[in-house]
């Protein structure tokens, strides 16, 4: 059963960790092939399933050691109909994949029932299209209709919430929030930013958050920033109403632009120690941020440095 749908514990002051860079860790550090970053397909393979389980166990052990909460994500970023043709999957197979992924992380949570702080199960929803270069603009009503299918699948499971990750369009975010509201599922909106701190459309992060809140009666539980290096946006987080809506960050290890990362065939894992220090500085400047993980190029080293920097 879902434990925290009625009251997400991240809305308190407790520090929460999130796992980091699942896809890039598995591909570059462990040698797995993940077509199109569709990680849910690995759950069908015993080796892949075991690798993902061990990946999560590292972070749960860290959360236990640091007495922090943790948010566990499903592997469903691309388990929706836009990618069905590329994956050779039917609608029913994707429906089942969402259920299996949620059950998988629920099982991992059960292994760590001794952790004192909450373990929150999070269903991941990705954009309809390329997160770095959207093929077309999506109206809010179209996004609501499209994403309602996957959000409905996840609402049938034990997940406590959903996070719409790597979004680059405000209207798509609005549609996702409305679809989640329709099934009473807490939703987090996580925007991907370019090196100038703006969305791919050129819209500022502040304007994007305000637009989503105005259109949904502040329907998102909170906002996050992901797939962006701290250097590209941390300076924007002034003590303003819009900035206080950001509760979490899971940043790229690399300072490279998205275009540069797309063109690279090697992993840029940055500097984990510096990465941890930058998150400490972010937390000191914006103490309302309390959910920390990592995105592309990150692994357990990066999140360990964050955890140790924030709570020595």
N, C-alpha and C positions, 0 to 999 in steps of 0.2 A: 504494500500500500504506500501511497505518497505520504510522507511524514510532515512536510513543511509547506504545502501549497497555501495554507491559510495564513502563514506568517513566515516569510523568508528570514532566516537568522542572519543573513548578510546585512540586513537593514539595521542591525545593532552595531556596536563598536568592535565586535570581535574580528580579529584578523583571519581571513580565509585565504588559502592557497588554491591555485588551479594547476593541473598538470600543464606541461609545456611542449609545444612543437611535436605533437604525436607523429604527424606524417613525415616531417623532415628527419626526426629521430629514427624512425623505422626505416626510411629509405637510405639515408646517408650513413647512419651509424650502425644499423643492423642488417643492411643489405636486402631489404624486402622491396618487391616491386608493387606499387600501388597505382594502378592506372587512374589518372585524373584525380589523384588524392581521394578516391572513394574508399576510405578506410574500412567501411562496413563489410566489404567483400572479404576481408581477411578473417572475419569471424567464422567463415565456413571452413577454413583451413586450420587443423590442429596446431601447427607451428605458429601461424599468425595469431590465433586466439591466445596461445600461451604467451607470445611476445607482448601483446597488448595488456594482458593481465599482469605480467611482471612490470610493465611500464607503470601502470597505475599503482601497484604495490609500493614502488619506490616513493611515490609522493604521499601515499597514506602513511608510510613509516615516518616520513619527514614531518607530516602534520602531527603525528603522535609525539614525536621527539620535541617539537616546538610548542606543543599544546595549542595548536591552531585548528580552526575548522578547515574543511576542504570541499570544493565543488568538483564533482566527477562528471565529465561530459560523455554523452553518447557519441558514437562514431557515425553520425547521420548527416554530416554537413552536405553530402551529395546524394543522400538517399531520398531524393524527391524526383518528380516526374520530368523535369527539364533534362535530366541526365539519363533517363531510362533507355533511350536509343543507344547512347554511347556505351552504356553498361550491358546492353542486351537484356534488360530486366523488364518484367511486366509490372503493372501496378500492384498486383497482389504480392509479388516478390518484394517490392519496396515497402509495402505495408508491413510485411513480415519482418523485413530487415530492421525497421524502426522498433518493432516490438522486441526482437531478439537483442538489439543493442541496449535497450533499456533494461531488459532482464539481466544482461551480462554485467552492467555496472552495479545493479542491485545486488547481484551475487558477490561482487568484489567488496561492496560495502559490508555485507554480512560477515566477511572474513575479519573485519576490523571493528567489530562491535565494542571493543574495549576502548576505543578512542573517546575521550571525554567530550570533545567539541563536536558540533554537528557535521555530518557528511551529507551534503546536498546533492541530489541527482538532477542533472541538467540535460535536457534534450536540445541538441544543436540543430539549428536550421540555417541553411546557407542561402545566398541570393539566387534568384532565378537568372542565371547567366554568370559570366566571368566577373569575379569580384574586382579585378584590376582594370578591365576594359569592358564595361557593360555593352551588350549588343544593341540595346534599345532602352528608352525610358519606359518605366512602368508606372501607370497611374495607380493611385491608392486603391481604388475599387478593384482593379485587376490584380494587384498584389494580395489584397484580402481574399479574393476568390481563389487565387492560385495556391497560396500558402495554407489556406484553411484545411486542405487535404492532409498535408504532413502534420500540421499542428494537431489536427483531430486524431491522427494515428498516435501521436505521442501522448495526447491527453488520455488515451485508453490504458496507458502504462503506469508504472510507479514513479515517473519523474515528478519532481517537485516544481519544476519551472522549465522554461525554454530560454535559450539565448539565440538570437538571430545575429550570427557573426559575419564579419567582413562585409558589412553593408556599405554601399556607396551612393545610395539614392534615398532621399528623404521620403518620397512618396511610397517607396517599397517598405520602408520602416513603418510608416503610418498604417499601411495595409496589414502588416504582420501584427502590430499591436492590436488592431481591431479584431483580427482573426483569433488571437489568443484571448481577448476579452470575451468573445462569444462563447468560449468553452471554459471560462473561469480559470485560466492557466496563467500564472505569473510569467511575465515576459521581460527580458532584458534586451536592449538594443545596443549592439556593438558596432561602431563605425570604423572603417579603415580609412586612414588619412595618407595623403601624399607628403613629400618631404617639406612642403610649405605649411603643413598643419591643416590643410583644407581637404574636403572630400574630393574625389576624382572629378566631380562636376564643377569644382571651383567654389562651392558653397563652404562657408566657414563652419567649424564645429559648433560654435555658439548658435548660429542661425539654424543649423540642422536640429539641434536638441530642442530649441524653442519651438520650431515648426512642428515637430512630432508631438511635443507636449500640448501645444495649442489645439492640434487637430484631434487629439485623443483624450482630452481632459486629464493630462498627465498620467496616461494609462500604463506606461512602462514602469516596472518596479524601480529600475535605475538604468543608467547607461554605462557603456564601457568603450574603451578604445583598444583596438587590436591590430596586429600585423603592421605596426609602425614603430620605429625606434623612439625612445624617450626624447632624444634631441629634437625630434620633429614636431613635438606638441607640448611637452611638459611646461614650457614657458608660458603657454596660453592659459593655464589653469589658475586664474585669479580667483579671489574669494567673491564669486558672483553666484546668483541663483542658478544659472544654467550650469556652471562648473560644478556646483555641489550636487547636481544630478548624476555626476560621474562617480560611481562607487568602485569601479574596477578597471584594471589595465592588464592586458597580456600582450607584451611588446615583442617586436622582432629583435633578435640579437644583433642584426646587421644594420648599419647606417645606410646601406644602399637603397636606391629607389626601387619601386616595384618593377619597373622596366629592366633595371640592372639585374635584379634577382631572377626575373623570368629568363633572362639571356644567359645566366650562369649555370654551369653544369657541376659546380663544386659548392660545398656548404660553407657559408660565412657564419661562424658561430660567435663572432665578436670577442669580447673580453668579459667572461662571467663575473669576475670580481668587480670591475667597473660597473657592470650592469646592476649588480646588487646595490652598489653605492648610489647609483642614479635613482633607484627606486626608494631608497631611504630618504634622499633629498626630496623626491616627489611627495612621499608620505609626510615629511616635516612641513613642506609648503602647503600641502592639501590634505590635512589630517582626516578628512571625511572619506578618503579613498582607503578601502580596507579589503579589497579582493585583488590578489596578485598572482599572475602566472606568466607564461611566456608563449610566444608564437614562433614563427619560422626561425630555424637555426638554434632554438633553445632546447635544453634538455635538463635533466635533474641537477646538473651543476649550477645552472643559472638560477633556478628556483631556490636551491639551497642557499646560494649567496643572498638572494632577496630575503629569505626567511631569517637568516643569521644577521643581516644588516638591520632589519626592522626590529627584531627582538634578539639582541645579542645573547 
